[in-house]
Amino acid sequence: MICVDRTEEVWSALSVVTDPEIDESVVSLDFVTDVKVASDSRVEIDFRLPTYWCAPNFAFLMASDMRDAVAALEWVTEVSVKLSDHFSADLINRSVALRQDFRDAFPGETDGDLSSIRRKFLGYAFERRQELLLRYLVAKGQTPDWFRRALLSELMALPLDPEGISLRNLYLFTMRRMIPGGLQESLAFVTVNGESLEAQDFKAYLRQITGVRRTAEFNGFLCRSLLTERVKRMGETGDKGEGRSTKDDLSANGER
């Protein structure tokens, strides 16, 4: 017997897991194809990616993050995450189930775990979310001088509409992950390296992080396009195992 409320809880937990390359939810990207909750509180999650050849490091990160997000729910006793129609699915599924590192899944192909890659793309997410919040606040009348000196408490005290609250929450969520140990009375706006914006040319800095956001959005567009085409092909052939991407799929976006 499946508990509908608990299934919704699982979907909600999965919604905070992102594709690290484009900083969008695996749920909104339609990567997750099925969620099952058993009567003994075991959860099964099925997902697939835009192409058969999507980068295995990103696939591994998403699979392990989905496992951890759902396992954090108090009532869950076991989580099974299954990646389908991917050239490394068996290796990834096995290692995620055993809670191994990426290097254990692909021995000899990497010298370490994925922490450096995770950090790199967390930085991109930080810049993307910061840029969206900065542009929103500029439109509301805030000046470059305010951004350079504003404390976190001042940002939190701003009276914002629902859009602004959402942008602020997304930015601060990522900022807390970038700066472990609490932000307290830190500056509200810093670079990805933790430096203040005091020495930055604000307009040039904004252009720089806008480029990060546009790259992520373009990659997101490609992901959706490839996934739509893949689902269409699978529907036409009736073969769920189809999806071994064509050469065009691979060249469209380097790693996807």
HELIX and SHEET records of a PDB file:
HELIX    1   1 VAL A    4  LEU A   14  1                                  11    
HELIX    2   2 PRO A   56  ALA A   71  1                                  16    
HELIX    3   3 ALA A   89  ALA A   97  1                                   9    
HELIX    4   4 PHE A  102  ALA A  105  1                                   4    
HELIX    5   5 SER A  115  ALA A  139  1                                  25    
HELIX    6   6 PRO A  144  ARG A  149  1                                   6    
HELIX    7   7 LEU A  152  ALA A  157  1                                   6    
HELIX    8   8 PRO A  162  MET A  178  1                                  17    
HELIX    9   9 PHE A  202  THR A  237  1                                  36    
HELIX   10  10 LYS A  247  ALA A  252  1                                   6    
SHEET    1   A 2 THR A  18  ASP A  19  0                                        
SHEET    2   A 2 GLU A  24  SER A  25 -1                                        
SHEET    1   B 3 VAL A  32  VAL A  37  0                                        
SHEET    2   B 3 ARG A  42  PHE A  47 -1                                        
SHEET    3   B 3 GLU A  78  LEU A  83  1                                        
END                                                                             
